Amino acid sequence: MNMVSLGSRSFQGRPVAAGRSGTIAALDVGSSKISCFIAKIEPGRLANGHAPVRVIGIGHQVSRGIRAGAVVDMDAAEEAIRVAVDAAERMAGVTIRDVVVGFSGAEPKSQTVGVRASITGGEVGDADVSRLIHHAQANFQPEGRDVLHAIPTNYSVDGSRGVRDPRGMFGEKLGVEVHMVSALRGPLRNLELCIERCHLSVAGIAVSPYASGLACLVEDEMDLGVAMIDMGGGTTSLAIFFEGAMVYCDSVSIGGNHITNDIARGLSTPLSHAERMKTLYGSALASPSDEREMIDVPQVGESDADSANHIPRSMLTGIIQPRLEETFELVRDRMEASGYGRLAGRRVVLTGGAAQLNGARELAARMLDKQVRVGQPVRLTGLAEATGGPAFSTCAGLLAYSQISPLDAAGGDDGDEAAMPRGQIRRFGRWLKENF
């Protein structure tokens, strides 16, 4: 376990009083669509420690001004966000001021930081654990990057590793390994500025595969090991979960929009028709009937229906399959290079809009040599069938993330914790409650 020097900066959202208002809002800023969920916190407590939530407002809009998860046109992105949020507010009958944001850009990077400290009084208490987490966060110095997540993954007491809950144990030295997820500072700042131009405050930011995992994975998958692959419009993101925590994440800049572009270029058809063909007729795997099934393909710049080409469905599959194979190869290479691939075991969960493509699950199973299922949000009420599928996993997961992020922090604490990032203290406190 390495000891690291002091001096770093973490991205801190503005905490919102979700507990007092009873309403939380999630905003997923993607390359193909922007979606907003508004939910009401219900009385009671679920088995995982979360309060049950009921979705009362939903809004989504075709994304503009976003490419590969990053803002490339501030005005266009602002307008799209405003439309999505306004639709959700109208449906919910409330006005929101704070949002938890999910995104897949800014090149997220994983790194594990290990720290050790002496135990005060011989018995590990909450203060010892909090102090250690604070040191791990403060000691991490990614140049030009901001820390989004600091997730404890493993504790040790006097060198004995594999401790899941050190509180109440006796020893002289307490150690922790913390999974730090950082992202490029510039794209994060642009995203925050764009949202603030919509008169909204950013209460927290989560990388999309983490949020999707919170929405789609069951407890056994998180404990035994699983790879979460979120197939978005501009990026495909990866997160590996083990023993209940995310231990690695990464992303590749290929998504469903690239398939649409390939179809448009390969068949000389407008992008809107390429997207329609992908949705209605697209498949990642060939079938015996593909040669006989013909598809009409409108041509770019032609308004006469008689000028449309007629192609066999096999030609469309021949465009889609290589791009998906490339995507899964890149994900497989990232998993193997990370050193965490073995922790995922033989389980993969696909989600995101591109995961709904016919044959994507079967192709992923073949390329990754693992058991694959398509995941969609669970444990949420109020979602219609159209918004309860894989395409909305990130937005749904942000509602779960909001319960472990700094959404109900207000004011500083006394003593040593007063100098610590307020949101991270609250997040870690919630993490303890939910996991132990």
TAFEN-V963458 format. One record per helix or strand. SS is the DSSP state (hx for helix, st for strand). FROM is the first residue (numbers start at 1). LEN is the number of residues. If there is no record, write none. Layout:
SS_FROM_LEN ; SS_FROM_LEN
This chain:
st_10_1 ; hx_18_4 ; st_23_7 ; st_33_9 ; st_53_10 ; st_66_2 ; st_70_2 ; hx_74_19 ; st_98_6 ; st_109_10 ; hx_120_3 ; st_123_1 ; hx_126_14 ; st_145_13 ; st_160_4 ; st_170_1 ; st_173_12 ; hx_185_12 ; st_201_7 ; hx_208_9 ; hx_219_6 ; st_226_6 ; st_236_7 ; st_245_8 ; hx_256_12 ; hx_271_11 ; st_283_1 ; st_294_4 ; hx_305_3 ; st_309_4 ; hx_313_26 ; hx_341_4 ; st_347_5 ; hx_353_4 ; st_358_1 ; hx_360_9 ; st_371_4 ; st_381_1 ; hx_385_3 ; hx_390_12 ; hx_415_5 ; hx_422_14
